[in-house]
Amino acid sequence: MIRILSVLAVAAVAVREELSSLVEVEVDEEMKLVPAKISKAIRSSMRRTAEAVKVAEEMKANATAAAEAAEAKATEADTELEKANKMKAELEEGARQLQEVQAKAQEKMQSKDQAAAAFTQASEEEKTMADNYDAEEKKYNELSARVAEEMKRLAQQKTAANLALAQLRKAWTKQKENVEKLASETAAQGNIAQAALQEAEVADAAFREAENKCQAQKSAAETAQTEAAKARQDSGLAKDQAAEAAQVVQDKTALKDQILALRDSVQTYYNGVGEMTKSMEATLEENEGKEGDAKKEPWELMREEPNAAIVKKTMVDYNIMVGQFRRLFYDEKSIFDSVEGSITEIKENAQAALLLQCDPNEELEQKVMKATADEERTAAMAELNQKCGSGLWEHNSLERSSFPSESSTPATESNEASTTGSTEPTTEATTDSHTGLIQLADLRAAREIRRHRA
């Protein structure tokens, strides 16, 4: 009975809450499974993948928490900005109304024919400055509204506009002081009624107070706007980082699942080899008791039921296993490199497993080994392959899949495939083609297993 040496014992690390749980692979004591190299390599790969998943999960958790905190801060900042802008608008409306009262009071002062020319001129200049200020403030407010969306591009323009306002305000304030001084002097000379002067002074004082509140609130709104924009920017960045962390977790989890699939495919294949071995040994034992035409050759028995279906399933399982290796080669070359060293042993064991059941008495093998001439050896190998190698694969309408070669990279595989005109990358040497040809190395592996079995 064939005994495929070595054991596969892999720690399967689950994502999130099952990161610390280990899944032990049971071992059939009658048939040791899977080569030791592949078992060790996959175990190492699983540890690396588990660590990567854990780190990615921590990154995701931290990034998600940061995103949530940033979003909360941004929402709070937006609320504060809304409050600040609302209060600013209310105060500005109040100041506008007081400015109208102020203007009416000044009109009363200028209504007398005796108004001094200097006062009249100064008042007109002050009104022009007020109009200029209002116009500039309107532009500034429009500009400030766009800053929230275009802060970087408009920051310098906003600063320049604010400076212009400050200069206008400074000049306006100075002119207002001049107007007030002239008004007082003119009133003292009897050219302005005292009642009108007092009414104007009260209106001026109320307007200045409202204006000061507007300026203070405008500054507060500016600060709130800056903080809201920064918070929103931080929130967007945190969300991007959280999304990237989630993608890393997804990628690492997919890699872990891929390694588990590789492990399962290797184990399934070797289980299938064990099942094929048991079935053929039972059939061969029964066949020994037969005589004449009833007695059949082992390679004939492999093509008949109940063995035919089991043999074909083993071949399919082999191709599935090779496909998992190829996926890993293309998707995660660094992980593939850690299990690549087991491929030669797996290939030799696979061919030997078929040889040991197809030619248990070494009848066909000895023809090859005893051949003295090249033509004789070639003919013997052709017969061996037809009965136990490529011919057996062809009988089952299957092609043996090829492992990626040990010296290739995904890029060179694609290049080589394109030069050969094949739709499937064929990077291995011709001795390991998809036809399932038996090589002398396979015979050596079969003899080695026979020695261990004996």
C-alpha positions as CSV (number, residue, x, y, z in Angstrom):
1,M,0.0,0.0,0.0
2,I,1.4,3.3,-1.0
3,R,2.2,5.7,1.9
4,I,2.6,9.3,0.9
5,L,5.0,10.7,3.4
6,S,4.5,13.8,5.5
7,V,1.6,15.6,7.3
8,L,-0.2,18.8,6.5
9,A,-1.0,20.7,9.8
10,V,-2.1,24.2,9.0
11,A,-3.3,27.0,11.3
12,A,-6.3,28.6,9.7
13,V,-6.6,32.1,11.1
14,A,-10.1,33.6,10.7
15,V,-10.7,37.4,10.2
16,R,-11.9,39.6,13.0
17,E,-13.2,37.7,16.1
18,E,-11.6,34.4,15.1
19,L,-8.1,35.7,14.6
20,S,-6.7,33.7,17.5
21,S,-8.5,30.3,16.9
22,L,-6.5,27.6,15.2
23,V,-8.0,24.9,13.0
24,E,-6.1,21.6,13.4
25,V,-6.1,19.4,10.3
26,E,-6.8,15.8,11.3
27,V,-4.3,13.2,10.0
28,D,-5.3,9.8,8.7
29,E,-3.0,7.4,10.6
30,E,-3.2,4.8,7.9
31,M,-2.0,7.2,5.2
32,K,0.2,10.1,6.1
33,L,-0.9,13.1,4.0
34,V,0.9,15.8,2.1
35,P,4.7,16.4,1.8
36,A,6.4,17.9,4.8
37,K,7.8,20.8,2.8
38,I,4.4,22.0,1.6
39,S,2.9,21.5,5.1
40,K,5.7,23.7,6.6
41,A,5.6,26.3,3.9
42,I,1.8,26.7,4.0
43,R,1.9,26.9,7.9
44,S,4.5,29.7,7.6
45,S,2.4,31.4,5.0
46,M,-0.7,31.2,7.2
47,R,1.1,32.8,10.1
48,R,2.3,35.6,7.8
49,T,-1.2,36.1,6.4
50,A,-2.8,36.0,9.9
51,E,-0.4,38.7,11.1
52,A,-1.1,40.8,8.0
53,V,-4.9,40.5,8.6
54,K,-4.5,41.4,12.2
55,V,-2.5,44.5,11.4
56,A,-4.9,45.5,8.7
57,E,-7.8,45.1,11.0
58,E,-6.2,47.3,13.6
59,M,-5.5,49.9,10.9
60,K,-9.1,49.7,9.8
61,A,-10.4,50.1,13.3
62,N,-8.1,53.1,14.0
63,A,-8.9,54.7,10.7
64,T,-12.7,54.1,11.2
65,A,-12.6,55.6,14.7
66,A,-10.6,58.6,13.4
67,A,-13.1,59.0,10.5
68,E,-16.0,58.9,12.9
69,A,-14.4,61.4,15.2
70,A,-13.5,63.7,12.3
71,E,-17.1,63.4,11.0
72,A,-18.5,64.3,14.4
73,K,-16.1,67.2,14.7
74,A,-17.0,68.4,11.1
75,T,-20.7,68.2,11.9
76,E,-20.2,70.2,15.1
77,A,-18.1,72.7,13.2
78,D,-20.8,73.0,10.5
79,T,-23.4,73.7,13.2
80,E,-21.2,76.3,14.9
81,L,-20.6,77.9,11.5
82,E,-24.3,78.0,10.7
83,K,-25.0,79.7,14.1
84,A,-22.2,82.2,13.6
85,N,-23.4,83.1,10.1
86,K,-26.9,83.4,11.3
87,M,-26.0,85.7,14.1
88,K,-23.7,87.7,11.8
89,A,-26.6,88.2,9.3
90,E,-28.9,89.3,12.1
91,L,-26.4,91.8,13.4
92,E,-25.7,93.1,10.0
93,E,-29.4,93.7,9.3
94,G,-29.6,95.6,12.6
95,A,-26.6,97.7,11.7
96,R,-28.1,98.4,8.2
97,Q,-31.3,99.6,9.9
98,L,-29.3,101.8,12.3
99,Q,-27.3,103.2,9.3
100,E,-30.6,104.3,7.7
101,V,-31.5,106.1,11.0
102,Q,-28.0,107.7,10.9
103,A,-28.5,108.8,7.3
104,K,-31.8,110.4,8.1
105,A,-30.3,112.2,11.1
106,Q,-27.5,113.6,8.9
107,E,-30.0,114.7,6.3
108,K,-31.7,116.7,9.0
109,M,-28.4,118.4,9.8
110,Q,-27.9,119.3,6.2
111,S,-31.4,120.6,5.7
112,K,-30.7,124.1,6.7
113,D,-29.5,126.6,4.2
114,Q,-26.9,127.8,6.7
115,A,-25.0,124.5,6.6
116,A,-21.3,125.1,6.2
117,A,-19.8,124.1,2.8
118,A,-17.0,122.2,4.5
119,F,-19.4,120.1,6.5
120,T,-21.6,119.4,3.5
121,Q,-18.6,118.3,1.4
122,A,-17.2,116.1,4.2
123,S,-20.6,114.5,4.7
124,E,-20.8,113.7,1.0
125,E,-17.4,112.2,1.0
126,E,-18.3,110.1,4.1
127,K,-21.4,108.9,2.3
128,T,-19.4,107.9,-0.7
129,M,-17.0,106.0,1.6
130,A,-19.9,104.3,3.3
131,D,-21.3,103.2,-0.1
132,N,-17.8,102.0,-1.1
133,Y,-17.6,100.1,2.2
134,D,-21.0,98.5,1.7
135,A,-20.1,97.5,-1.8
136,E,-16.8,96.1,-0.8
137,E,-18.3,94.3,2.2
138,K,-20.9,92.7,-0.1
139,K,-18.1,91.5,-2.4
140,Y,-16.2,90.3,0.7
141,N,-19.2,88.3,1.9
142,E,-19.7,86.7,-1.5
143,L,-16.0,85.8,-1.6
144,S,-16.1,84.5,2.0
145,A,-19.0,82.1,1.0
146,R,-16.9,80.6,-1.8
147,V,-13.9,80.2,0.5
148,A,-15.5,77.2,2.2
149,E,-15.3,75.4,-1.2
150,E,-12.2,77.0,-2.6
151,M,-10.2,77.8,0.4
152,K,-6.8,77.2,-1.0
153,R,-7.4,79.1,-4.3
154,L,-9.2,82.0,-2.7
155,A,-7.2,82.4,0.5
156,Q,-4.9,85.1,-0.8
157,Q,-7.7,86.9,-2.5
158,K,-9.8,86.8,0.6
159,T,-6.9,88.2,2.7
160,A,-6.5,91.1,0.2
161,A,-10.2,91.8,0.3
162,N,-10.2,91.9,4.0
163,L,-7.2,94.2,4.0
164,A,-9.0,96.5,1.6
165,L,-12.0,96.6,4.0
166,A,-9.7,97.4,6.9
167,Q,-8.2,100.3,4.9
168,L,-11.6,101.6,3.9
169,R,-12.8,101.2,7.4
170,K,-9.8,103.1,8.8
171,A,-10.3,105.9,6.3
172,W,-14.0,105.9,6.9
173,T,-13.7,106.1,10.6
174,K,-11.2,108.9,10.3
175,Q,-13.6,110.8,8.0
176,K,-16.5,110.2,10.4
177,E,-14.5,111.7,13.2
178,N,-13.8,114.7,10.9
179,V,-17.5,114.9,10.1
180,E,-18.4,114.8,13.8
181,K,-15.8,117.5,14.6
182,L,-17.1,119.7,11.8
183,A,-20.7,119.0,12.9
184,S,-19.9,120.1,16.4
185,E,-18.1,123.2,15.3
186,T,-20.9,124.1,12.8
187,A,-23.5,123.6,15.5
188,A,-21.5,125.8,17.8
189,Q,-21.7,128.5,15.2
190,G,-25.5,128.1,15.0
191,N,-25.6,126.6,11.5
192,I,-27.0,123.3,12.8
193,A,-29.9,122.9,15.2
194,Q,-28.8,121.4,18.5
195,A,-31.7,118.9,18.5
196,A,-30.7,117.6,15.1
197,L,-27.0,117.3,16.3
198,Q,-28.0,115.4,19.4
199,E,-30.2,113.0,17.4
200,A,-27.4,112.4,14.9
201,E,-24.9,111.8,17.8
202,V,-27.3,109.2,19.3
203,A,-27.7,107.5,16.0
204,D,-24.0,107.5,15.4
205,A,-23.3,105.9,18.8
206,A,-25.9,103.2,18.2
207,F,-24.5,102.5,14.8
208,R,-20.9,102.3,16.0
209,E,-22.0,99.8,18.7
210,A,-23.8,97.7,16.2
211,E,-20.9,97.9,13.8
212,N,-18.5,96.8,16.5
213,K,-20.6,93.8,17.2
214,C,-20.7,93.0,13.5
215,Q,-17.0,93.1,13.3
216,A,-16.6,90.9,16.3
217,Q,-19.1,88.4,15.0
218,K,-17.5,88.5,11.5
219,S,-14.2,87.5,13.1
220,A,-16.0,84.7,15.0
221,A,-17.6,83.5,11.8
222,E,-14.3,83.6,10.0
223,T,-12.8,81.4,12.7
224,A,-15.8,79.0,12.6
225,Q,-15.6,78.8,8.8
226,T,-11.9,78.0,8.9
227,E,-12.4,75.3,11.5
228,A,-15.4,73.8,9.7
229,A,-13.4,73.6,6.4
230,K,-10.4,72.0,8.1
231,A,-12.7,69.6,10.0
232,R,-14.5,68.6,6.7
233,Q,-11.1,68.1,5.0
234,D,-9.9,66.0,7.9
235,S,-13.1,64.0,7.8
236,G,-12.7,63.3,4.1
237,L,-9.1,62.2,4.6
238,A,-10.1,60.0,7.5
239,K,-12.8,58.4,5.4
240,D,-10.4,57.8,2.6
241,Q,-7.9,56.1,5.0
242,A,-10.7,54.0,6.5
243,A,-11.7,52.9,3.0
244,E,-8.1,52.0,2.1
245,A,-7.8,50.1,5.4
246,A,-11.0,48.2,4.7
247,Q,-9.6,47.3,1.2
248,V,-6.3,46.0,2.8
249,V,-8.4,43.8,5.2
250,Q,-10.3,42.5,2.2
251,D,-7.2,41.8,0.2
252,K,-5.4,40.0,3.1
253,T,-8.5,38.0,3.9
254,A,-8.8,37.0,0.3
255,L,-5.1,35.9,0.4
256,K,-5.8,33.9,3.6
257,D,-8.7,32.2,1.9
258,Q,-6.6,31.5,-1.1
259,I,-3.9,29.8,1.0
260,L,-6.6,27.8,2.8
261,A,-8.0,26.7,-0.6
262,L,-4.4,25.6,-1.6
263,R,-4.1,23.7,1.6
264,D,-7.5,22.0,1.1
265,S,-6.7,21.2,-2.5
266,V,-3.4,19.5,-1.6
267,Q,-5.1,17.6,1.2
268,T,-8.0,16.6,-1.1
269,Y,-5.5,15.3,-3.7
270,Y,-3.5,13.2,-1.3
271,N,-6.7,11.8,0.2
272,G,-7.8,10.9,-3.3
273,V,-4.4,9.1,-3.9
274,G,-5.0,7.1,-0.7
275,E,-8.5,6.2,-1.9
276,M,-7.2,5.2,-5.3
277,T,-4.4,3.1,-3.7
278,K,-6.9,1.2,-1.5
279,S,-9.3,0.6,-4.4
280,M,-6.5,-0.7,-6.7
281,E,-4.9,-2.9,-4.0
282,A,-8.2,-4.5,-3.3
283,T,-8.8,-5.1,-7.0
284,L,-5.3,-6.4,-7.6
285,E,-5.7,-8.8,-4.7
286,E,-9.0,-10.1,-6.2
287,N,-7.4,-10.3,-9.6
288,E,-4.6,-12.5,-8.4
289,G,-7.1,-15.3,-7.8
290,K,-8.2,-15.3,-11.4
291,E,-6.9,-17.3,-14.3
292,G,-6.8,-17.1,-18.1
293,D,-8.7,-14.3,-19.8
294,A,-10.4,-13.4,-16.6
295,K,-7.1,-12.1,-15.2
296,K,-6.3,-8.6,-16.3
297,E,-3.3,-6.4,-16.3
298,P,-3.1,-3.6,-13.7
299,W,-3.3,-0.8,-16.3
300,E,-6.5,-2.4,-17.6
301,L,-8.0,-2.5,-14.2
302,M,-7.3,1.2,-13.8
303,R,-9.5,1.9,-16.8
304,E,-12.4,-0.2,-15.5
305,E,-14.8,0.3,-12.7
306,P,-14.8,0.7,-9.7
307,N,-11.2,2.1,-10.2
308,A,-11.8,4.2,-13.4
309,A,-13.9,6.8,-11.6
310,I,-11.6,7.0,-8.7
311,V,-8.5,7.4,-10.9
312,K,-10.2,10.1,-12.9
313,K,-11.2,12.0,-9.8
314,T,-7.6,11.8,-8.5
315,M,-6.4,13.3,-11.8
316,V,-9.0,16.1,-11.6
317,D,-8.0,16.8,-8.0
318,Y,-4.4,17.0,-9.1
319,N,-5.3,19.6,-11.7
320,I,-7.4,21.6,-9.2
321,M,-4.4,21.6,-6.8
322,V,-2.1,22.8,-9.6
323,G,-4.6,25.5,-10.4
324,Q,-4.4,26.7,-6.8
325,F,-0.6,26.9,-7.0
326,R,-0.9,28.9,-10.3
327,R,-3.4,31.3,-8.7
328,L,-1.0,32.0,-5.9
329,F,1.9,32.4,-8.3
330,Y,0.0,35.1,-10.2
331,D,-1.7,36.8,-7.2
332,E,0.9,36.7,-4.5
333,K,4.3,35.7,-5.8
334,S,6.1,36.2,-2.5
335,I,3.8,33.6,-0.8
336,F,4.2,31.3,-3.7
337,D,8.0,31.5,-3.3
338,S,7.7,30.1,0.2
339,V,5.9,26.9,-1.0
340,E,7.6,26.6,-4.4
341,G,10.2,24.2,-3.1
342,S,7.5,21.5,-2.5
343,I,6.4,21.4,-6.2
344,T,9.1,18.9,-7.4
345,E,8.2,16.5,-4.6
346,I,4.5,16.8,-5.3
347,K,5.0,16.2,-9.1
348,E,7.2,13.1,-8.5
349,N,4.8,11.7,-5.9
350,A,1.9,12.2,-8.3
351,Q,3.5,10.3,-11.1
352,A,4.8,7.6,-8.7
353,A,1.3,7.2,-7.3
354,L,0.0,6.2,-10.7
355,L,3.0,4.0,-11.5
356,L,2.8,2.0,-8.3
357,Q,-0.8,1.0,-9.1
358,C,-0.5,0.8,-12.8
359,D,2.7,-1.2,-12.9
360,P,2.9,-2.7,-9.4
361,N,5.2,-5.6,-10.5
362,E,7.5,-3.2,-12.4
363,E,6.9,-5.1,-15.6
364,L,6.8,-2.1,-17.8
365,E,9.4,-0.2,-15.8
366,Q,12.0,-3.0,-16.1
367,K,11.7,-2.9,-19.9
368,V,12.8,0.7,-19.7
369,M,15.6,0.0,-17.2
370,K,17.0,-3.0,-19.0
371,A,16.9,-1.5,-22.5
372,T,20.4,-1.2,-23.9
373,A,19.8,0.6,-27.1
374,D,18.2,4.1,-27.4
375,E,15.6,2.8,-29.8
376,E,14.7,0.0,-27.4
377,R,14.5,2.4,-24.4
378,T,12.4,4.9,-26.4
379,A,9.9,2.1,-27.4
380,A,9.7,0.9,-23.8
381,M,9.1,4.4,-22.5
382,A,6.4,4.9,-25.1
383,E,4.7,1.7,-24.0
384,L,4.9,2.8,-20.3
385,N,3.5,6.2,-21.1
386,Q,0.7,4.8,-23.2
387,K,-0.4,2.4,-20.4
388,C,0.4,4.4,-17.3
389,G,1.3,7.9,-18.2
390,S,0.0,10.2,-20.9
391,G,-2.2,7.5,-22.3
392,L,-4.0,7.1,-19.0
393,W,-4.7,10.9,-18.9
394,E,-5.9,10.8,-22.6
395,H,-8.1,7.8,-21.7
396,N,-9.9,10.0,-19.2
397,S,-10.1,12.9,-21.7
398,L,-7.8,15.0,-19.4
399,E,-4.6,17.0,-19.7
400,R,-2.3,17.2,-16.8
401,S,-2.0,20.8,-15.6
402,S,1.5,22.3,-15.3
403,F,3.0,24.0,-12.2
404,P,4.6,27.4,-12.7
405,S,8.4,26.9,-13.2
406,E,10.8,27.6,-10.4
407,S,12.7,30.3,-12.3
408,S,9.7,32.1,-13.8
409,T,7.8,35.3,-12.8
410,P,4.2,36.0,-13.7
411,A,5.5,38.4,-16.4
412,T,7.8,35.9,-18.1
413,E,5.1,33.3,-18.0
414,S,2.8,35.6,-20.0
415,N,5.6,36.3,-22.4
416,E,6.4,32.7,-23.0
417,A,2.8,31.8,-23.4
418,S,2.4,34.5,-26.1
419,T,5.4,33.3,-28.0
420,T,4.1,29.7,-28.0
421,G,0.7,30.7,-29.2
422,S,-0.9,28.9,-26.2
423,T,-3.9,30.3,-24.3
424,E,-2.5,28.8,-21.1
425,P,0.9,29.8,-19.8
426,T,3.4,27.0,-20.3
427,T,6.5,27.9,-18.4
428,E,7.9,24.6,-17.3
429,A,10.5,22.6,-19.2
430,T,9.2,20.2,-21.9
431,T,9.8,17.3,-19.5
432,D,6.9,18.6,-17.4
433,S,4.5,19.3,-20.2
434,H,0.7,19.1,-19.7
435,T,0.6,15.7,-21.5
436,G,1.5,13.7,-18.3
437,L,4.5,12.0,-19.8
438,I,6.4,9.8,-17.4
439,Q,10.1,10.7,-17.0
440,L,13.1,8.7,-15.6
441,A,12.9,10.9,-12.5
442,D,9.4,9.5,-11.9
443,L,10.7,5.9,-12.1
444,R,13.4,6.8,-9.5
445,A,10.7,8.3,-7.2
446,A,8.6,5.1,-7.6
447,R,11.5,2.9,-6.7
448,E,12.2,5.1,-3.6
449,I,8.6,4.7,-2.4
450,R,8.8,1.0,-3.0
451,R,11.8,0.7,-0.8
452,H,10.1,2.6,2.0
453,R,7.0,0.4,1.6
454,A,9.0,-2.7,1.7
